[in-house]
């Protein structure tokens, strides 16, 4: 009764799949695109930069939108009172 | 309700400048070559992120102090809202300073927090003094009374900052650079780090000011709507 469930769970965890068992991570892969090669250079510091910039741009996008929304409310309030 | 002709809302130009400035500074902080200092290794780059949190907190608390003094001298409730929002943003940056410091300490000093380190304890104490500012505010219903007591308390709170963050820690042995009466920049901190550090301080103060600006306008609008509905 439980066996199929466990098998399914193991499958999703990737534990029983031989493809995952001998997975050794990425090592010195040659990328065809020079951009990807740049990202993979210098001990992967560019990947950290990329992640940081993604977070920063997301926060920036959020704060710009928030600012606009407050401006919009201020304008509505001004128009109502005039 | 009608929105007037849906004109495009533009932010003040300085906000775009802050966005671009900080983007450049953060990128440069990752990209420049830094000297490999033993123990610190690549974490020297945290100097561009962790330390500006404290500088921003201090700058914005100082602005809050100025607004509190102005409130006491002219009695305009606007000044109280300015002081309140500045202090709120200052606390956010202070919390970031504590958290990033703990993370950094774990991997260089070997502990998330150490009570042997005066700067950690005193900065946590400074944060608590400022949290009490909001506890105090919440105790008053009358805006005039709240503003007056909060302004007086804020002057006290701000006056503890130089002692808690600069004077006392420098008299005591500390793991932080700047202990034992030394300037924070010593031979341990390479000069090229300053070229990113100071612009980062400016950038984060700009970001903090932007956050304060939004919070102020929100509070101002809220106050306006409340007085209209009465």
Interface residues (C-beta under 8 A of the other chain):
Chain A: X45 X46 X48 X49 X52 X53 X56 X57 X60 X63 X64 X66 X67 X68 X70 X71 X72 X73 X74 X75 X76 X77 X79 X80
Chain B: X1 X2 X3 X4 X9 X11 X15 X19 X22 X23 X26 X27 X30 X31 X42 X210 X211 X213 X214 X217 X218 X221 X224 X225
